[in-house]
Amino acid sequence: MPEPKDVTDRRVPVMVEMGVDQDSTPETILRTAVEWRSMGFAVDLTYPPVRIRPPREQRDRLEAARIKVVIVRGLLLPEQIRELEAHGQVRKVWADTRIEPFVRAKPRPRKQRPRSRPAKAKRRRRPPRTPKPRRRPRRPRTRLRPLLRRRTTRRRVATPDCETNTAGVGDLDLAVVKYLKVDRLRSAGSRGNGIVVAMVDGGITAIGRPIKAGEVAKISNVVDGWPDADWGTSAEGWDQHGNMTAHDVLGIAPGVKLWDIRIWQAATGNLATDFTGLVSNAIAGYRKAIDTHTATGAPHILSNSWGLYNRNNGLDYATNPQSPFALMVEEALDAGILVLFAAGNCGGGCQFSQNSRCGPNDRGPGNSILGPNGHPRVMTVGAANKSGRWCGYTSQGPAVLPPNAPKPDFCSIAHFDGYFPTHPFPNPSGNPARDFDGGTSAATAVAAGVVALLMEKRRRAGQTLSQDEAKTALMDTAKDIRRVGFDRDSGAGIIQAKAAFDTL
């Protein structure tokens, strides 16, 4: 018997964390979850159970008891969460957070000046000024006086970049590549060859894949991804945002291979299977990346240009360092995968109309870098333009996720003509055509391309590049652009690809 409409409409997406026998098959686990229908849980049978690594303090105990931890996802009424958590095999019920891309913000409309100006009032004639008597010449200063009056040296903080674009930036190859001196690295043969970068994003239309109707293949070098049978077929999610970030990585490191981990799925119209843009997709994509890296050594880098604007939409994601996705990020890092995250676009340096998307308490310093985007071990990327100006929408540190690490780590380049506006795109959300690649999203993709070049150099020498080594090289050689030293706006400053390359 179908459930009443008022019941199904109030269900929310959840992830159920289960402890099961190590030999349990996906089919067995899903059959168990189906039985929880009596407690109001509608399991998503199209989502295979995903294994997650438990917190460090629980691993030995669970291993000795031959218990593995998995998540299944589905829909549940909020008032029935406690009842389901009381079941013996359920460890916890987590909110399945809706996530969004960190696209560029729209500027606040400028006030229009009146076309006709009022007539100027006639000036009154002033009487001629009497000449002032000449002053005595000043006595020469002693050597002591300048020392007493000397100020401490502080960098003048430049006005943030709050424009829709930066005049004269040019396209990706001519501006960003030369600014970062990547052109010199290419002349020496560095192109990212042999490196695999996984784009965790809204999807890629890959050349050589069966592209979905109404879309066009745009991106080369895509070799694998998630969902298993469907990667590389669509970039509709988030209005071609995945194509933009993939294009920007290739613009820096054209020799890399790409993975398309599409964490956005098309809406089905059926509430029971409508799981568009949820963190459970990212968890499944990370699981495949980690397992494949363990078996084959690739992918090497995970680039994440997405996150959360409002912690009230996903408190577990935003603030809990032991949420399933935070634990998955740590497992990827421990496996040797390098991980970059966009800081976010809720900084207080610019008053954008789009900041209405940011939570009322999720803007500005210490409030705006939410969840694993601010994990102390990941590379958290802010945005700047090639003129050295900080993009004022960049979310500001320290991170909200405990232990509240100083963030962002550094800035990379945004606000350039890259994938946009030269590639027309279908935009079912009705967004206006994008006029440049922007936001901390584009900056993160550029930084991921730079990290690929650093990793290629190490691999040529028969060595590996760790997360800490890559982060340190980029931070130590960054161009300081705000206050002297590390600051909450731009971190260490703008990355300098060649300078970091030369240190390795």
C-alpha positions in Angstrom: 0.0 0.0 0.0 1.5 3.4 -1.0 2.3 5.8 1.8 0.4 9.1 2.2 1.8 12.0 0.2 2.4 14.1 3.3 4.7 11.4 4.7 6.8 10.9 1.5 7.1 14.7 1.0 8.7 15.1 4.5 11.3 12.4 4.0 14.9 13.6 3.9 18.0 11.9 2.3 20.1 10.1 4.9 23.1 7.7 5.0 22.8 4.8 7.4 26.1 3.6 8.8 26.0 -0.1 9.5 28.3 -2.6 11.1 28.1 -5.9 9.2 30.1 -9.2 9.0 33.2 -8.9 6.9 31.9 -11.6 4.5 28.5 -9.9 3.9 27.7 -9.3 0.3 26.1 -6.1 -1.1 22.9 -8.1 -1.8 22.7 -9.3 1.8 23.3 -5.8 3.2 20.6 -4.3 1.0 18.1 -7.0 2.0 18.7 -6.1 5.6 18.1 -2.4 4.8 14.9 -3.3 3.0 13.5 -4.8 6.2 13.8 -1.4 7.9 10.8 -0.2 5.9 8.7 -0.9 9.0 10.8 1.9 10.7 10.1 4.3 7.8 13.4 3.8 5.9 13.1 3.6 2.1 16.5 2.3 0.9 18.0 3.3 -2.5 18.6 -0.1 -4.1 20.5 1.6 -7.0 23.3 2.6 -4.6 25.5 -0.3 -3.7 26.7 -0.3 0.0 30.0 1.7 0.3 32.7 0.6 2.7 34.1 3.3 4.9 37.0 3.2 7.3 35.9 3.7 10.9 37.6 6.2 13.3 41.2 5.2 14.3 40.2 4.4 17.9 37.6 1.8 16.8 39.6 0.0 14.1 41.3 -2.7 16.1 38.2 -3.6 18.0 36.1 -3.9 14.9 38.8 -5.8 13.0 39.1 -8.3 15.9 35.3 -8.8 15.8 35.4 -9.2 11.9 33.0 -6.3 11.4 33.2 -3.9 8.5 31.5 -0.6 8.4 29.4 0.4 5.3 26.8 3.0 4.4 23.6 2.6 2.6 21.4 5.5 1.6 17.7 6.3 1.4 14.9 8.4 2.7 13.6 8.7 6.2 11.3 10.9 8.3 13.4 13.0 10.7 11.3 11.9 13.7 12.2 8.3 12.9 16.0 8.7 13.0 16.3 7.7 16.7 14.1 4.6 16.1 16.3 3.4 13.3 19.5 4.2 15.2 18.3 1.8 18.0 18.6 -1.1 15.6 21.5 -3.4 16.5 23.3 -3.1 13.1 22.9 0.6 12.8 25.8 2.7 14.1 24.5 6.1 13.1 22.1 7.9 10.7 23.8 10.8 9.0 22.2 13.6 6.9 23.0 13.1 3.2 24.0 16.7 2.5 23.2 18.5 -0.7 26.4 20.0 -2.1 27.0 22.8 -4.6 29.8 24.0 -6.9 31.8 27.1 -5.9 30.9 29.1 -9.0 31.8 32.8 -9.2 29.6 35.2 -7.4 27.5 37.9 -9.1 28.5 41.5 -8.2 26.1 43.8 -6.5 24.5 46.0 -9.1 26.1 49.5 -9.2 24.0 52.5 -8.6 23.1 54.2 -11.9 24.1 57.9 -12.2 21.5 60.3 -13.4 21.8 61.1 -17.1 21.2 64.8 -16.7 23.2 66.7 -14.1 21.9 69.8 -12.4 23.4 73.1 -13.5 26.5 74.1 -11.5 26.0 77.1 -9.2 28.0 80.2 -10.1 31.2 80.6 -8.1 31.7 83.7 -5.9 34.8 85.6 -6.5 37.2 85.4 -3.5 39.2 88.4 -2.5 43.0 88.1 -3.3 45.0 86.4 -0.5 47.7 88.3 1.2 51.1 86.6 0.9 52.2 84.8 4.0 55.6 85.7 5.5 58.4 83.3 4.7 59.1 80.6 7.3 62.5 80.1 8.8 64.4 77.2 7.4 64.1 74.0 9.5 66.9 72.9 11.6 68.5 69.7 10.4 67.2 66.6 12.2 69.5 64.7 14.5 70.1 61.0 13.8 68.0 60.1 16.8 64.7 61.6 15.7 64.1 59.5 12.6 64.7 56.3 14.6 62.1 57.4 17.1 59.5 58.2 14.5 60.1 55.1 12.3 57.0 52.9 11.8 56.8 49.2 11.7 56.7 48.0 8.2 53.3 46.6 7.2 52.1 45.8 3.7 49.4 48.0 2.4 46.4 45.7 1.8 45.2 46.2 -1.8 41.5 46.5 -2.6 40.0 43.1 -3.3 39.0 42.1 -6.8 35.2 42.4 -6.8 34.6 42.8 -10.5 32.9 40.4 -12.9 36.1 40.0 -14.8 39.6 41.5 -14.9 40.2 43.6 -18.0 42.8 42.3 -20.3 43.3 38.9 -18.7 43.3 37.1 -22.0 42.7 33.3 -22.3 44.1 30.5 -20.1 47.2 29.8 -22.2 48.3 33.4 -22.7 47.6 34.8 -19.2 47.6 32.2 -16.5 50.3 29.9 -17.9 52.7 32.8 -18.4 51.9 34.4 -15.0 52.7 31.1 -13.2 55.7 30.6 -15.5 54.3 27.2 -16.6 55.4 28.1 -20.1 59.0 27.7 -19.0 58.2 24.3 -17.4 56.7 23.2 -20.7 59.7 24.3 -22.6 61.7 22.0 -20.4 59.3 19.1 -21.2 57.0 19.2 -18.2 53.3 18.6 -19.2 52.0 16.4 -16.5 52.6 13.2 -18.4 51.9 10.0 -16.5 49.8 11.8 -13.8 46.0 11.1 -13.3 43.8 13.8 -11.9 40.3 12.9 -10.7 37.8 15.7 -11.1 35.2 15.3 -8.4 32.6 17.6 -9.9 29.3 17.9 -11.8 30.4 15.7 -14.7 32.4 15.8 -17.9 31.5 15.3 -21.6 34.5 13.2 -22.6 35.7 12.8 -26.2 35.3 9.1 -27.1 32.4 8.4 -24.7 28.7 7.9 -25.6 27.5 11.5 -24.8 23.9 12.0 -23.6 21.4 13.6 -25.9 21.6 17.3 -26.2 25.2 17.5 -25.0 28.5 17.7 -26.8 31.8 15.9 -26.2 34.3 18.7 -25.1 37.1 17.3 -23.0 40.0 15.0 -24.0 42.2 12.6 -22.0 39.3 11.2 -19.8 40.1 7.6 -19.0 37.9 6.4 -16.1 35.5 7.6 -13.4 32.3 7.1 -11.4 29.5 6.0 -11.8 31.1 2.9 -13.3 29.1 2.6 -16.5 28.1 6.3 -16.9 31.2 8.5 -16.4 32.2 10.9 -19.1 28.7 11.1 -20.6 27.2 14.2 -19.2 28.2 17.7 -18.0 24.7 19.0 -17.5 25.2 19.0 -13.7 26.0 22.4 -12.4 25.8 23.9 -15.9 29.1 22.6 -17.3 31.0 23.3 -14.1 32.8 19.9 -14.5 33.9 20.7 -18.0 35.2 24.0 -16.8 37.4 22.6 -14.1 38.6 19.8 -16.3 39.5 22.3 -19.1 41.5 24.4 -16.6 43.5 21.4 -15.4 44.4 20.5 -18.9 45.3 24.2 -19.6 48.1 23.9 -17.1 49.1 20.3 -17.5 48.0 19.1 -21.0 49.6 15.7 -20.6 47.6 14.5 -17.6 44.9 11.9 -17.8 41.5 12.7 -16.2 38.9 10.8 -14.2 35.3 12.0 -14.2 33.9 11.4 -10.7 30.4 12.8 -11.3 28.8 13.6 -8.0 25.7 15.1 -9.6 23.0 12.9 -11.0 20.0 13.9 -13.1 16.7 14.2 -11.2 14.4 11.3 -11.8 11.2 12.9 -10.7 10.7 10.0 -8.3 11.4 11.1 -4.7 12.6 7.6 -3.7 15.4 7.7 -6.3 16.1 11.5 -6.6 19.6 11.8 -5.2 21.0 14.8 -7.1 24.2 16.4 -5.9 24.5 14.6 -2.5 27.6 13.8 -0.5 26.9 10.1 -0.7 27.9 10.3 -4.4 31.2 11.8 -3.4 31.7 9.0 -0.9 31.1 6.4 -3.5 33.4 8.2 -6.0 36.2 8.4 -3.4 35.8 4.7 -2.6 36.4 3.8 -6.2 39.4 6.2 -6.5 41.0 4.8 -3.3 40.5 1.2 -4.2 41.9 1.7 -7.7 44.8 3.7 -6.4 45.6 0.9 -4.0 45.6 -1.6 -6.9 47.2 0.4 -9.7 48.7 3.6 -8.2 46.2 5.9 -9.9 44.5 8.4 -9.7 47.2 10.5 -8.1 45.3 13.7 -7.4 41.7 14.5 -6.3 40.5 18.0 -7.3 37.3 19.2 -5.5 35.7 22.5 -6.5 32.5 22.2 -4.5 31.2 22.2 -0.9 28.6 23.8 1.3 27.4 27.4 1.5 25.2 27.0 4.6 26.0 24.7 7.5 22.3 24.4 8.4 22.0 22.4 5.2 24.5 19.8 6.4 25.7 20.2 10.0 27.5 16.8 10.0 29.4 17.7 6.8 30.3 21.2 8.1 31.4 20.6 11.6 32.0 16.9 12.4 35.6 15.6 11.7 34.3 12.0 12.0 31.5 12.3 9.4 31.7 9.5 6.8 33.1 11.9 4.1 35.7 13.4 6.4 36.9 9.9 7.2 36.9 9.1 3.5 39.1 12.1 2.8 41.6 11.0 5.5 41.7 7.5 4.0 42.5 9.0 0.5 45.3 11.0 2.0 46.7 8.0 3.9 46.6 6.0 0.7 49.0 8.6 -0.9 46.5 10.5 -3.0 47.0 14.3 -3.1 43.8 16.2 -2.3 42.8 19.8 -3.1 39.6 21.6 -2.0 38.2 25.0 -2.9 38.0 27.2 0.1 34.5 28.5 -0.9 32.9 31.7 -2.0 31.5 33.2 1.2 34.3 35.6 2.1 33.6 39.1 3.5 35.9 41.0 1.1 33.1 41.7 -1.5 29.4 42.3 -1.0 27.9 40.1 -3.7 24.2 39.5 -4.2 25.0 35.8 -4.5 26.2 35.9 -0.8 22.5 35.3 0.0 23.3 31.6 -0.6 25.8 31.7 2.2 24.3 31.0 5.7 23.7 34.0 7.9 26.5 32.8 10.2 28.7 31.3 7.4 30.3 34.5 6.0 33.7 36.0 6.5 36.6 35.2 8.8 36.4 32.0 10.8 32.9 31.1 9.6 33.0 30.4 5.8 35.3 27.4 5.2 33.0 24.5 6.0 33.6 20.8 6.4 36.5 18.8 4.9 37.3 21.8 2.6 39.2 23.1 5.7 40.6 19.7 6.8 44.1 20.5 8.2 45.8 18.0 5.8 44.1 19.0 2.5 45.3 21.8 0.2 42.6 24.5 0.7 42.7 26.9 -2.3 41.6 30.6 -2.4 41.3 32.8 -5.5 43.3 35.8 -6.8 43.7 37.4 -10.2 46.9 37.6 -12.3 47.3 41.2 -11.2 48.0 40.0 -7.7 44.7 41.1 -6.2 42.9 38.8 -3.8 39.3 37.8 -4.9 37.3 39.1 -2.0 34.6 36.4 -2.2 37.2 33.8 -1.1 36.1 32.1 2.1 38.3 33.2 5.0 39.9 31.1 7.7 40.4 29.6 10.2 38.4 26.5 9.2 35.1 25.7 10.9 35.9 22.0 11.0 37.8 21.1 14.2 40.7 21.5 14.9 40.0 24.9 13.1 43.2 24.9 11.0 44.6 28.2 9.6 43.1 28.4 6.1 43.2 28.8 3.1 46.7 27.4 2.5 47.3 29.5 -0.6 45.6 31.2 -3.5 45.6 30.2 -7.2 44.4 32.1 -10.3 40.8 32.7 -11.2 39.0 35.3 -13.4 40.3 34.4 -16.9 38.9 33.4 -20.2 39.2 29.6 -20.3 36.3 27.2 -20.9 33.9 30.1 -20.6 32.8 32.1 -22.5 34.1 30.3 -25.7 32.1 27.1 -25.1 28.3 27.6 -25.4 26.5 25.2 -23.1 23.0 24.0 -22.2 22.0 25.6 -18.9 18.7 24.1 -17.7 18.9 26.1 -14.5 18.5 29.3 -16.5 21.8 30.8 -15.4 23.1 33.5 -17.8 26.0 32.6 -20.0 29.2 32.6 -18.0 31.8 35.2 -19.2 34.9 33.7 -17.6 36.3 30.9 -15.5 36.0 32.1 -11.9 35.5 31.4 -8.2 37.6 29.3 -6.0 36.5 26.5 -8.3 38.6 27.6 -11.2 41.5 28.5 -8.9 41.5 25.0 -7.4 41.6 23.4 -10.9 44.6 25.5 -11.9 46.3 24.5 -8.7 45.6 20.9 -9.3 47.3 21.2 -12.7 50.4 22.8 -11.0 50.5 19.9 -8.5 50.4 17.5 -11.4 53.6 19.2 -12.8 55.3 18.9 -9.4 54.4 15.2 -9.1 55.6 14.5 -12.7 59.1 15.9 -11.8 59.4 13.7 -8.7 58.2 10.6 -10.6 60.8 11.2 -13.4 63.4 11.0 -10.7 61.9 7.7 -9.4 60.5 9.4 -6.3 57.0 10.1 -4.9 55.5 13.4 -3.9 53.6 13.5 -0.6 50.7 15.8 0.3 52.8 17.6 2.8 55.7 18.1 0.4 53.4 19.5 -2.3 51.7 21.9 0.1 55.0 23.1 1.6 56.6 23.7 -1.8 53.6 25.8 -2.9 53.3 27.7 0.4 57.0 28.5 0.8 57.3 29.9 -2.7 54.0 31.8 -2.8 53.8 35.5 -3.6 52.6 37.4 -0.5 49.6 39.6 -1.5 47.8 40.7 1.7 49.2 41.2 5.1 52.8 40.3 5.8 53.2 36.6 6.1 50.3 34.0 6.3 46.9 35.6 6.6 43.3 34.4 6.8 42.4 35.9 3.4 45.0 34.6 1.0 47.0 32.1 3.2 50.6 32.2 2.1 49.7 34.1 -1.1 49.5 33.3 -4.8 51.2 30.0 -5.9 54.3 30.4 -8.1 54.5 27.2 -10.2 58.1 27.4 -11.4 59.5 28.5 -8.1 57.8 25.6 -6.3 59.0 23.3 -9.1 62.6 24.4 -8.6 62.5 23.6 -4.9 61.8 19.9 -5.5 
